[in-house]
Amino acid sequence: MKKNNNRTTAMLILEDGTKYEAYHFGSPVSSSGEVVFNTAMTGYTESLTDPSYKGQILTYTYPIIGNYGIPSSSHKESVQEFYESDKVQVSGLIISYYSNRPNHWNMSTSLSDWLKENKVTGLYGVDTRFIAQRLRKRGGSMLGKILMEKEKENIPFYDPNKDNLSEKVSTHEKIVYGNGKYKILLVDFGLKNNILRSFLRRDCTIIRVPWDYDFTKEEYNGLVLSNGPGNPKIYEKPIFYIRMALKKEQPIFGICLGNQLLGLAAGGETYKLPYAHRGHNQPVLSLKTGKSFITSQNHGYVLDITNISREWEVFFKNLNDNTCEGIIHEKKPFFSVQFHPEASGGPTDTEFLFDLFLNSVVNKSI
């Protein structure tokens, strides 16, 4: 590696041996993880702080990133206003063009400085769409590592799908938010803050508990299973607790990983997608209403309901590949979706699902 115009170079190496030389910004540290790509045009602050990206090196196909900088880390009702967690969660960021003169009325720092603060490295000056095409040939992701110019020793590849990632991103204690009418127990597998905001706007008291918390003896009006990172089959303990909850009548709402865990508890299976869904433009169809919606998504695994109990049916399906995007119980107030109704970033077309869930809290039916 060499320097050009005082810009430090670094190398992205994929597990198939492909190498990409690029310029470095952010923190000057080497890193490794699962290289994935996102097709969104905006929302990099939200994506970089999304715990579902834990252990991953995020590649943006949109060519210009960083032009509106990073907002402040201000709080409202004990929840950060603009971040989806309290820090950058990705293991690295790869973009085509870094906008080093950002401007926005709400900007507090640049993307590069923010990455430095969080000790996360970034690369730019590489054809990210070409990288995305290569990743698609290998199922939408590959293990990879970023090596800094100054590093004399190589680092190993790291597969986050073999780890319990929720253990790293979940809260470690029970936290209560708000003082609303409805008591919502929220199991945190690596939740996005906008889930908290969405319920707080709807007159709820939220009891946020760790991923492995035994909630079977808790009193609540409704149970929410959050999004989160990693392989859903790793989370055996919460799947057991969810099975216990399914024997009751209290409403259940699963989001993303929460959808997969609910499906596993109900007898379904999960598998890794040939092409992962990451971006703000994933179309889904409601099999209940026949209406289609554009959704925000970030997942590499999906639910297979072939052997699931007959009391369950598909709630939504993906219009690109017809995979399951949600399930719903035919009698009890249980349902889940694979996409993100809380968005942040992305379209808010399906935010009505929070109202549907709270309606089931009131009426004990959907």
C-alpha positions as CSV (number, residue, x, y, z in Angstrom):
1,M,0.0,0.0,0.0
2,K,1.1,3.6,-0.6
3,K,0.1,7.1,0.0
4,N,-1.3,9.4,-2.7
5,N,-1.8,13.2,-2.1
6,N,-1.4,12.7,1.6
7,R,-4.3,10.3,1.7
8,T,-3.7,7.1,3.6
9,T,-4.7,3.9,1.8
10,A,-6.1,0.7,3.2
11,M,-7.2,-2.6,1.8
12,L,-10.5,-4.5,1.8
13,I,-9.9,-8.3,1.5
14,L,-12.9,-10.6,0.9
15,E,-12.8,-14.3,1.9
16,D,-12.7,-15.3,-1.8
17,G,-9.3,-13.6,-2.0
18,T,-10.6,-10.4,-3.8
19,K,-8.8,-7.3,-2.8
20,Y,-9.8,-3.6,-3.1
21,E,-7.4,-0.8,-2.4
22,A,-9.1,2.4,-1.1
23,Y,-8.6,5.5,0.8
24,H,-9.1,5.6,4.6
25,F,-11.3,7.9,6.8
26,G,-12.6,7.6,10.3
27,S,-10.5,5.6,12.9
28,P,-7.2,4.1,11.6
29,V,-7.8,0.6,12.8
30,S,-8.0,-2.7,11.1
31,S,-11.2,-4.7,11.5
32,S,-13.0,-7.8,10.3
33,G,-16.6,-9.0,10.0
34,E,-19.3,-9.9,7.5
35,V,-19.3,-7.6,4.5
36,V,-22.9,-6.6,3.5
37,F,-24.4,-3.9,1.3
38,N,-27.3,-1.5,1.7
39,T,-29.0,0.3,-1.2
40,A,-30.5,3.2,0.7
41,M,-29.9,6.8,-0.4
42,T,-30.1,8.4,3.1
43,G,-30.2,7.4,6.7
44,Y,-26.6,6.5,7.2
45,T,-26.7,7.8,10.8
46,E,-29.5,5.5,11.6
47,S,-28.0,2.5,9.9
48,L,-24.6,2.9,11.5
49,T,-26.1,2.9,14.9
50,D,-28.5,0.0,14.3
51,P,-27.5,-2.9,16.5
52,S,-28.7,-5.3,13.8
53,Y,-25.5,-4.4,12.0
54,K,-23.3,-5.6,14.8
55,G,-20.3,-7.5,13.5
56,Q,-20.8,-6.4,9.9
57,I,-18.8,-4.2,7.5
58,L,-21.5,-2.1,5.8
59,T,-21.1,-1.1,2.1
60,Y,-23.3,1.6,0.7
61,T,-24.1,1.4,-3.0
62,Y,-25.4,5.0,-3.1
63,P,-22.3,6.9,-4.4
64,I,-22.2,9.9,-2.0
65,I,-22.2,9.5,1.8
66,G,-21.5,12.0,4.5
67,N,-22.9,15.1,2.8
68,Y,-25.2,16.1,5.7
69,G,-22.8,15.1,8.5
70,I,-24.0,13.7,11.8
71,P,-26.6,15.2,14.2
72,S,-26.2,15.7,17.9
73,S,-26.7,12.9,20.4
74,S,-29.5,14.8,22.2
75,H,-32.1,12.9,24.3
76,K,-35.9,13.2,24.6
77,E,-37.7,11.2,27.3
78,S,-34.4,9.4,28.0
79,V,-34.2,8.2,24.4
80,Q,-31.7,9.5,21.9
81,E,-33.5,11.6,19.3
82,F,-31.4,10.8,16.2
83,Y,-29.4,7.6,16.9
84,E,-30.8,4.1,17.0
85,S,-28.4,3.1,19.8
86,D,-25.8,4.8,21.9
87,K,-22.8,4.2,19.5
88,V,-21.8,3.1,16.0
89,Q,-22.4,-0.6,15.7
90,V,-20.8,-1.6,12.4
91,S,-17.3,-3.0,12.3
92,G,-16.4,-0.9,9.3
93,L,-17.9,1.4,6.6
94,I,-17.2,1.2,2.8
95,I,-18.4,4.0,0.5
96,S,-17.7,5.2,-3.0
97,Y,-17.3,9.0,-2.4
98,Y,-16.8,10.6,1.0
99,S,-18.3,14.1,1.2
100,N,-15.7,15.9,3.4
101,R,-17.5,19.3,3.3
102,P,-20.9,18.4,4.9
103,N,-23.6,20.9,5.6
104,H,-26.9,20.6,7.5
105,W,-28.7,22.8,10.0
106,N,-28.7,19.9,12.6
107,M,-25.1,18.8,12.0
108,S,-22.8,18.6,15.1
109,T,-19.8,16.7,13.5
110,S,-18.6,15.1,10.3
111,L,-19.0,11.4,9.5
112,S,-15.2,10.9,9.6
113,D,-14.8,12.5,13.1
114,W,-17.8,10.6,14.4
115,L,-16.3,7.3,13.2
116,K,-13.0,8.3,14.9
117,E,-14.9,8.9,18.2
118,N,-16.4,5.5,17.9
119,K,-13.1,3.8,16.9
120,V,-14.6,2.6,13.6
121,T,-12.8,2.6,10.3
122,G,-14.1,3.7,6.9
123,L,-12.9,3.3,3.3
124,Y,-13.8,5.4,0.2
125,G,-12.7,5.7,-3.4
126,V,-13.8,2.2,-4.4
127,D,-16.6,1.0,-6.7
128,T,-19.1,-0.1,-4.1
129,R,-21.7,-1.2,-6.7
130,F,-19.1,-3.6,-8.1
131,I,-18.5,-4.9,-4.6
132,A,-22.3,-5.4,-4.2
133,Q,-22.4,-7.4,-7.4
134,R,-19.6,-9.6,-6.1
135,L,-21.4,-10.1,-2.8
136,R,-24.6,-11.0,-4.5
137,K,-22.9,-13.9,-6.3
138,R,-22.1,-15.3,-2.8
139,G,-25.5,-14.9,-1.3
140,G,-25.4,-11.1,-0.6
141,S,-22.5,-11.2,1.9
142,M,-19.0,-12.5,2.5
143,L,-16.5,-12.4,5.3
144,G,-14.0,-9.7,4.9
145,K,-11.4,-7.6,6.7
146,I,-10.0,-4.1,6.4
147,L,-6.3,-3.7,6.8
148,M,-4.7,-0.3,7.4
149,E,-1.5,0.7,5.6
150,K,0.4,0.8,8.9
151,E,-0.5,-2.7,10.0
152,K,2.3,-5.1,9.7
153,E,0.4,-8.2,10.9
154,N,-2.7,-9.7,9.2
155,I,-5.9,-10.2,11.2
156,P,-8.2,-13.2,10.9
157,F,-11.6,-13.3,9.3
158,Y,-14.5,-13.1,11.7
159,D,-17.9,-14.7,11.3
160,P,-20.5,-12.9,13.5
161,N,-23.2,-15.5,12.7
162,K,-21.4,-17.9,15.0
163,D,-21.7,-15.5,18.0
164,N,-24.4,-14.5,20.4
165,L,-24.5,-10.9,19.2
166,S,-27.5,-9.9,21.3
167,E,-25.4,-10.4,24.4
168,K,-23.2,-7.6,23.1
169,V,-25.8,-5.1,22.1
170,S,-28.8,-5.7,24.4
171,T,-29.4,-3.8,27.7
172,H,-28.1,-5.6,30.8
173,E,-30.7,-4.4,33.1
174,K,-34.4,-3.7,33.2
175,I,-35.2,-0.1,32.2
176,V,-38.6,1.6,32.4
177,Y,-39.6,4.4,30.0
178,G,-42.7,6.7,30.1
179,N,-45.8,6.6,32.3
180,G,-48.5,5.7,29.8
181,K,-51.7,3.8,29.9
182,Y,-50.5,0.6,28.3
183,K,-47.8,-1.6,29.9
184,I,-45.5,-3.0,27.1
185,L,-42.8,-5.5,27.9
186,L,-40.1,-5.1,25.3
187,V,-37.4,-7.8,25.0
188,D,-34.3,-6.2,23.7
189,F,-32.3,-8.3,21.3
190,G,-30.6,-5.2,19.9
191,L,-33.5,-2.9,19.5
192,K,-33.6,0.4,17.5
193,N,-34.5,3.4,19.5
194,N,-37.4,4.3,17.2
195,I,-39.3,1.4,18.6
196,L,-39.1,3.1,21.9
197,R,-40.1,6.4,20.4
198,S,-43.0,4.8,18.5
199,F,-44.6,3.4,21.7
200,L,-43.9,6.4,23.8
201,R,-45.9,8.5,21.3
202,R,-48.8,6.1,21.9
203,D,-49.3,6.5,25.6
204,C,-47.3,3.5,26.7
205,T,-45.1,2.5,29.6
206,I,-42.2,0.5,28.3
207,I,-40.4,-2.1,30.4
208,R,-37.2,-2.9,28.4
209,V,-35.5,-6.2,29.5
210,P,-32.4,-8.0,28.4
211,W,-32.4,-10.6,25.6
212,D,-32.3,-13.6,28.0
213,Y,-34.6,-12.2,30.6
214,D,-37.3,-14.6,32.0
215,F,-40.4,-12.6,31.3
216,T,-42.8,-15.5,31.9
217,K,-43.8,-14.3,35.3
218,E,-44.0,-10.6,34.5
219,E,-47.3,-8.7,34.3
220,Y,-47.8,-6.7,31.0
221,N,-50.5,-5.7,28.6
222,G,-48.5,-6.6,25.5
223,L,-45.2,-8.3,24.6
224,V,-42.8,-7.0,21.9
225,L,-39.9,-8.9,20.5
226,S,-37.4,-6.5,19.0
227,N,-35.0,-6.5,16.1
228,G,-31.4,-7.6,16.6
229,P,-28.3,-9.1,14.9
230,G,-27.1,-12.6,14.1
231,N,-28.4,-16.1,13.6
232,P,-31.8,-16.6,15.2
233,K,-31.2,-20.2,16.1
234,I,-28.5,-19.2,18.6
235,Y,-31.1,-17.7,20.9
236,E,-32.5,-20.9,22.5
237,K,-33.3,-19.4,25.9
238,P,-35.7,-16.6,24.7
239,I,-37.3,-19.0,22.2
240,F,-38.2,-21.2,25.2
241,Y,-39.7,-18.2,27.0
242,I,-41.7,-17.2,23.8
243,R,-43.1,-20.7,23.7
244,M,-44.4,-20.2,27.2
245,A,-45.9,-16.8,26.2
246,L,-47.7,-18.4,23.3
247,K,-49.8,-20.4,25.8
248,K,-51.3,-17.2,27.2
249,E,-53.6,-14.6,25.6
250,Q,-51.5,-11.5,26.0
251,P,-50.8,-9.9,22.6
252,I,-47.3,-10.4,21.0
253,F,-45.7,-8.3,18.3
254,G,-42.3,-9.4,16.8
255,I,-40.1,-7.2,14.6
256,C,-37.3,-8.5,12.3
257,L,-35.3,-10.9,14.5
258,G,-38.4,-10.9,16.8
259,N,-40.4,-12.3,13.8
260,Q,-37.9,-15.1,13.3
261,L,-37.8,-16.0,17.0
262,L,-41.6,-16.1,17.2
263,G,-41.7,-18.3,14.1
264,L,-39.1,-20.7,15.6
265,A,-41.1,-20.8,18.9
266,A,-44.2,-21.7,16.8
267,G,-42.4,-24.6,15.1
268,G,-41.0,-23.0,12.0
269,E,-37.5,-22.9,10.7
270,T,-35.1,-20.2,9.5
271,Y,-32.5,-20.1,6.7
272,K,-30.1,-17.6,5.3
273,L,-31.4,-15.8,2.2
274,P,-29.7,-16.3,-1.2
275,Y,-29.9,-12.5,-1.4
276,A,-30.2,-10.5,1.8
277,H,-32.7,-7.7,2.2
278,R,-31.0,-4.4,3.2
279,G,-32.3,-1.0,2.1
280,H,-35.3,1.3,2.2
281,N,-37.1,0.0,-0.9
282,Q,-38.3,-3.5,-0.2
283,P,-41.9,-4.1,-1.4
284,V,-44.2,-6.3,0.6
285,L,-47.7,-7.5,0.2
286,S,-50.3,-7.8,3.0
287,L,-52.1,-11.1,2.5
288,K,-54.9,-9.8,4.7
289,T,-55.7,-6.7,2.7
290,G,-54.1,-7.2,-0.6
291,K,-52.2,-3.9,-0.2
292,S,-48.5,-3.4,-0.9
293,F,-46.1,-1.3,1.0
294,I,-42.5,-0.1,0.6
295,T,-40.5,-1.0,3.7
296,S,-37.1,-0.6,5.4
297,Q,-35.3,-3.9,5.9
298,N,-32.0,-5.2,7.2
299,H,-31.8,-9.0,7.5
300,G,-29.9,-12.0,6.1
301,Y,-32.1,-14.7,7.6
302,V,-35.7,-15.4,6.9
303,L,-38.5,-17.5,8.3
304,D,-39.6,-20.8,6.7
305,I,-43.1,-21.7,7.8
306,T,-43.4,-25.0,6.0
307,N,-43.7,-27.0,9.2
308,I,-45.2,-24.3,11.4
309,S,-48.5,-24.9,13.3
310,R,-51.6,-24.6,11.1
311,E,-52.9,-21.9,13.5
312,W,-50.4,-19.6,11.8
313,E,-50.5,-18.1,8.4
314,V,-48.4,-15.7,6.3
315,F,-49.1,-12.1,7.1
316,F,-46.9,-10.4,4.6
317,K,-44.7,-11.6,1.7
318,N,-41.8,-10.0,-0.1
319,L,-42.8,-9.0,-3.7
320,N,-39.2,-9.5,-5.0
321,D,-38.6,-13.1,-4.0
322,N,-41.9,-14.2,-2.3
323,T,-40.3,-15.0,1.0
324,C,-42.2,-14.7,4.2
325,E,-42.3,-11.2,5.6
326,G,-44.5,-11.9,8.6
327,I,-46.8,-14.3,10.3
328,I,-50.1,-13.9,12.2
329,H,-52.1,-16.3,14.4
330,E,-55.6,-17.0,13.3
331,K,-57.2,-16.9,16.7
332,K,-54.9,-15.2,19.3
333,P,-53.5,-11.7,19.1
334,F,-50.0,-12.7,18.0
335,F,-48.3,-11.4,14.9
336,S,-44.8,-10.4,13.6
337,V,-43.1,-8.8,10.6
338,Q,-39.7,-9.2,9.1
339,F,-39.4,-5.6,8.0
340,H,-39.1,-2.4,10.2
341,P,-42.4,-0.6,10.7
342,E,-40.5,1.9,12.9
343,A,-38.3,2.6,9.9
344,S,-35.6,5.2,10.9
345,G,-34.4,5.4,8.2
346,G,-36.7,4.6,5.4
347,P,-40.5,4.9,4.7
348,T,-43.1,4.9,7.4
349,D,-45.8,3.2,5.4
350,T,-46.2,0.4,7.9
351,E,-46.1,2.4,11.1
352,F,-49.8,1.5,11.5
353,L,-48.7,-1.9,12.8
354,F,-48.0,-0.2,16.2
355,D,-51.6,0.9,16.3
356,L,-52.8,-2.6,15.2
357,F,-50.8,-4.1,18.1
358,L,-52.1,-1.6,20.7
359,N,-55.6,-2.3,19.4
360,S,-55.0,-5.9,20.1
361,V,-53.9,-4.9,23.6
362,V,-57.2,-3.2,24.2
363,N,-59.5,-5.7,22.5
364,K,-57.4,-8.9,22.9
365,S,-57.9,-9.6,19.2
366,I,-56.6,-8.4,15.9
